[in-house]
Amino acid sequence: MKSKIYYDQDGDISYVADKTIAIIGYGNQGRSQALNMRDSGVNNIIIGSVRDESWTMANTDGFPVYSIPEASAKADILFILIPDEVAPVIFKAEIEPNLTAGNVLNFSSGYNITFGFIKPQDNVDVIMVAPRMIGKGVRETYENGTGFPTFVVVEQDASGNAKNIALGLAKALGSTKAGAIEV
């Protein structure tokens, strides 16, 4: 089976531009992805974090910062960008109770979904928009206009628009300049 590769003309940021996007985890990937989306015109980005240096950095970068449960309750689209090994516990305790029908869960790693450690409810979209490089590279290639490769997957399409949302996010991140690869 040949993979399909999507480029700028295939993604439409309007699918995500008016949504509240919560970045859960403002570390290696979270910071770069949030900054890239903001620079692409996605304006309602919030951060869900614990009170540590990432909270301070997100504030310094001009993003509203909330606890993970608060950010989860406010968001339409949630980027789960915390380490795989702690994500199931945090998801169960702090994110899942705040999900509502129509939310979108976006992962940058498919590990917890693939192996069933996280099992989202049926009425949310579950996608993966996964940059194939470290966060610093995600930001640098966005800034220099070359973009970076990304894997794109739709695991659960409750809304009927999950693929359009995933491609809109990939474009906002800057990855459709280099190619978003459907896997």
C-alpha positions in Angstrom: 0.0 0.0 0.0 1.4 3.4 -1.0 1.2 6.2 1.5 -0.5 9.4 0.6 1.5 12.6 1.2 -0.4 15.9 1.8 1.0 19.3 1.1 -0.1 22.9 1.7 -2.9 22.8 -0.9 -4.5 19.8 0.9 -4.8 21.4 4.3 -7.3 24.0 5.4 -6.6 25.9 8.6 -10.2 27.2 8.7 -11.1 23.7 10.2 -9.1 24.6 13.4 -8.7 28.4 13.4 -11.8 29.2 15.4 -11.4 26.3 17.9 -9.9 26.5 21.3 -6.8 24.4 21.2 -5.2 23.1 24.5 -1.6 22.1 24.4 -1.3 19.6 27.3 2.4 19.6 28.0 4.5 22.6 27.1 7.8 20.9 26.6 9.9 19.6 23.7 7.0 19.4 21.2 4.4 21.6 22.9 6.2 24.9 22.8 7.2 24.6 19.2 3.8 23.4 18.0 1.9 26.1 19.9 4.2 28.9 18.5 3.9 27.5 15.0 0.1 27.4 15.1 -0.1 30.9 16.5 2.2 32.2 13.8 -0.1 30.5 11.2 -3.1 32.4 12.5 -4.6 30.0 15.1 -5.3 32.5 17.9 -7.1 30.6 20.6 -4.3 28.4 22.0 -4.2 27.7 25.7 -1.7 25.6 27.7 -2.5 22.9 30.2 0.5 22.3 32.6 1.7 21.7 36.0 3.3 24.7 37.9 6.9 24.3 36.8 9.3 26.0 34.4 7.0 25.1 31.5 4.2 27.1 33.1 6.5 30.1 33.3 7.7 29.7 29.8 4.2 29.5 28.4 3.3 32.7 30.2 6.4 34.4 28.9 5.5 33.3 25.4 2.1 34.9 25.9 -0.2 31.9 26.2 -2.9 31.6 28.9 -1.9 28.7 31.2 -4.3 26.6 33.2 -4.2 23.4 35.1 -4.6 20.3 32.9 -8.2 19.7 34.0 -9.1 23.4 33.4 -7.5 23.5 30.0 -9.1 20.2 29.1 -12.6 21.6 30.0 -12.0 24.7 27.9 -10.7 23.1 24.8 -12.3 21.9 21.6 -9.0 20.3 20.4 -6.5 18.8 22.9 -2.9 18.1 22.0 -1.7 15.3 24.3 2.0 16.1 24.3 3.1 14.6 27.7 5.4 11.6 28.0 3.8 8.3 26.9 4.6 6.7 30.3 2.6 9.1 32.3 -0.1 9.9 29.8 -2.6 7.1 30.7 -2.8 8.2 34.4 -3.1 11.9 33.6 -5.6 11.2 30.8 -7.8 9.1 33.1 -7.7 11.5 36.1 -7.4 15.0 34.6 -8.5 14.9 30.9 -11.2 12.3 30.3 -13.6 13.7 33.0 -13.6 17.0 31.1 -14.1 15.7 27.6 -17.4 16.4 25.8 -19.0 15.1 22.6 -17.3 16.7 19.6 -13.9 17.2 21.2 -10.8 16.2 19.3 -7.8 14.3 20.8 -4.6 14.8 18.9 -1.6 12.7 19.8 2.0 13.1 18.6 2.7 9.4 19.5 0.4 6.5 18.7 1.8 4.3 21.5 -1.0 4.6 24.1 -3.8 4.4 21.6 -2.3 1.5 19.7 -1.7 -0.6 22.8 -5.0 0.4 24.5 -3.5 2.2 27.5 -5.8 5.2 26.6 -9.3 4.3 25.4 -11.2 7.5 24.5 -15.0 7.7 24.5 -16.8 7.0 21.2 -18.1 10.6 20.7 -14.7 12.3 20.2 -12.3 12.4 17.2 -9.0 10.7 17.8 -6.2 11.7 15.5 -2.4 11.7 15.4 -0.4 14.6 13.9 3.1 13.5 14.7 6.1 15.6 13.7 9.1 13.4 12.8 11.7 15.5 14.5 12.5 17.1 17.9 10.6 20.2 18.9 13.5 22.5 18.2 13.6 21.3 14.6 9.8 21.7 14.3 10.2 25.4 15.2 13.4 26.1 13.2 12.0 24.5 10.0 8.8 26.4 10.4 10.7 29.7 10.8 12.9 29.1 7.7 9.9 28.1 5.6 10.9 24.5 4.7 8.6 22.6 7.1 9.1 19.1 8.4 7.7 15.7 7.7 4.7 14.6 9.9 2.7 11.4 10.2 -1.1 11.9 10.0 -3.6 9.3 11.2 -7.3 9.2 11.9 -8.1 6.6 14.5 -11.6 7.6 15.3 -13.9 9.9 13.2 -16.9 10.8 15.4 -17.4 14.1 13.7 -17.0 13.1 10.1 -14.4 15.8 9.8 -11.4 14.2 11.6 -9.2 14.0 8.5 -9.9 17.7 7.6 -9.1 18.7 11.2 -5.8 16.6 11.1 -4.7 18.2 7.8 -5.7 21.7 9.1 -3.5 21.1 12.1 -0.7 19.7 10.0 -0.8 22.9 7.9 -1.0 25.2 10.9 2.1 23.4 12.3 4.0 24.0 9.1 4.5 20.3 8.2 2.5 20.3 4.9 5.4 22.3 3.4 7.5 19.2 3.6 4.7 16.7 3.6 2.2 15.1 6.0 2.3 11.4 5.4 -0.9 9.4 6.0 0.1 6.2 7.8 
